[in-house]
Amino acid sequence: MTIKGRILSLILVILMMMAAAITVNKTLFGKSLERIETAGNNSEEPADTIILQSTGNAVIHTEGMKGTIAGYAGPVPLDIYIEDGKISEIKALPNAETPSFFSRAAELLSKWNGKTPAEALEMKVDAVSGATYSSTAIISNVNAGLAHYQNTNAKPGNNTPWKIWIALAVTLAACILPLFVKNKVYHNVQLIANVIVLGFWCGQFLDYSLMLKYLSGGFTLPAGLVAIAMLIAAFIYPLFGKPQHYCTHICPLGSAQQLMAHICGYKLHISAKVLHGLDWFRKILWAVLMLLLWADCLTGWMDLELFQAFQFESASWWIIGAAILFVVLSAIITRPYCRFVCPTGSLFKRSENIG
């Protein structure tokens, strides 16, 4: 396929995902496509950021504030209550985060209770393991709201865990070294690092929720550097003759399936007819799921992709069970989830115009 054809396929996929971001999150590149009505007039401006009460207390709305950081699936607006000069409560407003993940991150909301805004801005609060994006968004939005309340030039806190830098190092190694090193031992070491570091430890992988998040809200640095590197491997590498680089060399679930394949020398024979049927099943499944996104109907399927199983403390048991099943099957069937189910992998294949 010519470079021109690859570029056209990539542009088509980007337009498809932009349409999904618009219908699901109503936001594109940080620009809300919904007009927020305030009392007395229609305006694109959000409601008052700070509401001062007659008692001297205040409520800080972080929704719509510039400089805040989105969570995994979009904005994470908060209401911060100030009573007698101290934070009495922080409430999370409705958001698009996965409930199981956000419930873990929401444990942070009481961390600032009893602190003055100045004391709270000095606090160093760590993100919750297994819910990094959601908890980082909570921390940053609290800091942004309090800084605005203080009318200072303080910047939203950058609480990106140091393990993100390790995840970036592993991702860059997987992006670069396979281009020059053709060694099975190294490849297996990289696969193990992908599973342990990117999968279980950091929860860094590409899926529909993450891609729509970045299309809707843009990237936040440095936390977004890992995703940027992964997206380059997934969408840009194929333009230069390196198809499926992300799936083969980076994806934690794909890596786990490749490692499991070494466990058993026997491989189940699947007839060409069955393989053809399974491939059509994957294509039809992907088309149906894309239609659901464009129709803004049953979009919760994005939270059911099996990558979530790596964050086992928050993932549902049936997602963990399904992930284990596919990994076990990969001992006798080459990468069954990647080849016959994965919606994210199907998107990458579509961008490469290979089905």
Buried (B, 14 or more C-beta within 10 A) or exposed (E): EEEEEBEEBBEEBEEBBBBBBBBBBEBBEEEBEEEEEEEEEEEEEBEEBBEEEEEEBBBBBBBBBEEBBBBBBBBBBBBBBBBEEBBEBBEBEEBBBBEBBBBBBBEBBEBBEEBBBEEBBEBEBEBBBBBBBBBBBBBBBBBBBBBBBBEEEBEBBBBBBEBBEBBBEBBBBBBEBBEEEEEEEEBBEBBEBBBBBBBBBBBBBBBBBBBBBBBBBBBBEEBBBBBBBBBBBBBBBBBEEBBBBBBBBBBBBBBBBBBBBEEEEEEEEBEEEEEEEBEEEBBEBBEEBBEBBBEEEEBEBBBBBBBBBBBBEBBBEEBBEBBEEBBBBBBBBBBBBBBBBBBBBBBBBBBBBEE
